[in-house]
């Protein structure tokens, strides 16, 4: 593609509640914020993140959900694991490392987790190996810390409905009717429990659908399958929530 700028190449793996991006990072994203809790590891060098104008180096860090940030990968091998904050592991990680800002992870915590993940990457580089490695790395980081709150069952039901209908329209009114609650009450509960307005959460789940199809489908087909009007709409959402366009990534 003419004018295509590659900012990273590697592999994307998706499982219920999580996404792994692992490979070579070669550029900088724009400032962005997303719904996921993000754990990032540098293997061959330091990661660089900023929340304003100043870049800070990390070997590994946690970025809470909805914290605006930009990432710079200066030709390093890196991994980013995105976890839904309402999941059990997401809540445990936030409880252990904090909810407010980017947090550097101590070596005794991240080194065993990073070793598990990058050992898998150096091997077959197949989702059947990488996904269990990512899940094991997260469990090592969480260290048995239990989440402090239980998500409202009506919100859990709404989330399951959203995920089952991503290829078409998803409205607050329709979902509220199916979980037997008023739209206004669901709007309030949803923001309170997930930290994200209903519509923005739906957009994040649509992007998760795209992630899972990036290596097997065209961007247009992935956009339609995830319920976007077209590839341009999907790309705008991708850039707003992840700081880059999908064409800046090269999947192996």
RAHU-V357152 format. One record per backbone hydrogen bond with DSSP energy under -0.5 kcal/mol. CO is the residue of the C=O (numbers start at 1). NH is the residue of the N-H. Records with the same first field share a line. If there is no record, write none. Layout:
# RAHU-V357152
CO->NH ; NH
This chain:
# RAHU-V357152
1->4
4->6
5->7
7->26 ; 27
8->250
9->24
10->252
11->22
13->20
15->18
17->84
18->15
19->82
20->13
21->80
22->11
23->25 ; 78
24->9
25->75 ; 76
27->73
32->69
34->66
35->85
37->83
38->63
39->81
40->61
41->79
47->58
48->72
49->56
50->70
56->49
58->47
59->42
60->105
61->40
62->64 ; 103
63->38
64->67
66->68
69->32
70->50
71->29
72->48 ; 74
73->75
76->25 ; 78
77->43 ; 44
78->23
79->41
80->21 ; 82
81->39
82->19
83->37
84->87
87->91
88->92
89->93
90->94
91->95
92->96
93->97
94->98
103->62
106->109 ; 110
107->111
109->113
110->114
111->115
112->116
113->117
114->118
115->119
116->120
117->121
118->122
119->123
120->123 ; 125
126->129 ; 130
127->131
129->133
130->134
131->135
132->136
133->137
134->138
135->139
136->140
137->141
138->142
139->143
142->145
152->155 ; 156
153->157
154->158
155->159
156->160
157->161
158->162
159->163
160->164
161->165
162->165
163->166
165->168
171->175
172->176
173->177
174->178
175->179
176->181
177->180
182->186
183->187
184->188
185->189
186->190
187->191
188->192
189->193
190->194 ; 196
191->195
197->201
198->202
199->203
200->204
201->205
202->206
203->207
204->208
205->209
206->210
207->211
208->212
210->213 ; 214
211->214
213->216 ; 217
218->222
219->223
220->224
221->225
222->226
223->228
224->227
230->234
231->235
232->236
233->237
234->238
235->239
236->240
237->241
238->242 ; 244
239->243
240->33
243->30
245->248
246->249
248->7 ; 8
249->251
250->10
